Amino acid sequence: MRRLCAQLTLAFMVFPAVVRGDSPRIGIPEVEVSLDKANKVAETLTIPTNKSEMEMAKIAEKMNAYYRSPEFQGRLKNETERIKGELFGDASVRFYPDSKTPAARGKLGSDERIYVFISSAMPLQTVRNYAASVARLGDPNVTLVMRGFVDGMTKIQPTIRFIGSVLQRDATCNPTDGECEMLPASLAVDPLLFRRYGIDRVPAVVYVRGVKAEDAALSEGDSRNTSISENHTVYGDASLEYLIEQIWRESGVRSLKDLSGL
C-alpha cells in the first residue's frame, strides 16, 4: 500500500495533465508511460528505518517471555478463578463444576511434592503409563512436569495435542468425534523445576519435603520464592510406584510408604 501511494503521487508529479483533466483525451499509453516513470523514481526512494525498532523488538521479546512464564500463567489462573466467582457466584458451579470442588486430600503432606519429569521425546505409551499412575495415586501433590513446549514456545497447538494424547483415558478416542474423558492427573510445563533439581534425563522422579512458597502463584522451581528442607531423585524407566518405593527405602518417609500402598 505504501509503495502504491508513492507511485500514484509520482504519477501526479510526472504527468499532471492526465490527473487534473487539463487534456480532453487520456489514453492508456500515456498512463502506462506515467506509471513507468513513477516506478523508476520509486526504485530510488528509501523509507527511513525506525531508530527504535531494535529496542521495541527487545521489549516485545521480554513481554512474550513473561507472558509464557509459569509465574505469569499461575497469576492468570488465580485471577481467572477470582473473576469467575465474582461474576457467576454460586451459578459458576453449574458451568465450572471444578471451581467449587474441595481440594483433594492425598497421602502426602501439604509441604511434600512428587515431581514426575517427562518429555515429549519419550515413547507416548510410557508417558501415558506415568499419567495413569499419577491419576491412580489420586494425590494432588504428585505432578507430571515437562521442561518446555513441544516444538518451541512459538507454537502452542503441538503442546496441547501432546497433553491431550497423554491425559486421554482412552487412547483411541478422537476429540473431533466428541469429548474424550481425561485422566485426573496434573501436568505442568516448568523449566525452573528441571533446573533446580538438575534433571538431565527423563524419566525422573523427585520427592521434596519441607516445601514453603512465599507466593503460591509462582514456580516452586524458583529458589528465591520456594524453600525446601530435603529432596531425593531417582532415574529409570520403571513404574512410578516402583520408583516411589525406591525413594521410600532411601528416605524412610512414612507418607511415601502409605502413598505406594506398601
Sequence and secondary structure as in RCSB ss.txt:
>XXXX:A:sequence
MRRLCAQLTLAFMVFPAVVRGDSPRIGIPEVEVSLDKANKVAETLTIPTNKSEMEMAKIAEKMNAYYRSPEFQGR
LKNETERIKGELFGDASVRFYPDSKTPAARGKLGSDERIYVFISSAMPLQTVRNYAASVARLGDPNVTLVMRGFV
DGMTKIQPTIRFIGSVLQRDATCNPTDGECEMLPASLAVDPLLFRRYGIDRVPAVVYVRGVKAEDAALSEGDSRN
TSISENHTVYGDASLEYLIEQIWRESGVRSLKDLSGL
>XXXX:A:secstr
 HHHHHHHHHHHHH HHHHHT SS   HHHHHHHHHHHHHHHTT      TTHHHHHHHHHHHHHHHHSHHHHHH
HHHHHHHHHHHHHGGGHHHH GGGGS     SS TTEEEEEE  TTS HHHHHHHHHHHHHHT TTEEEEESS T
T TT  HHHHHHHHHHHBSSTT  GGGS   B S EEEE HHHHHHTT  SSSEEEEEES EES TTS TT TTT
EE SEEEEEE SS HHHHHHHHHHHH  HHHHHHHT 
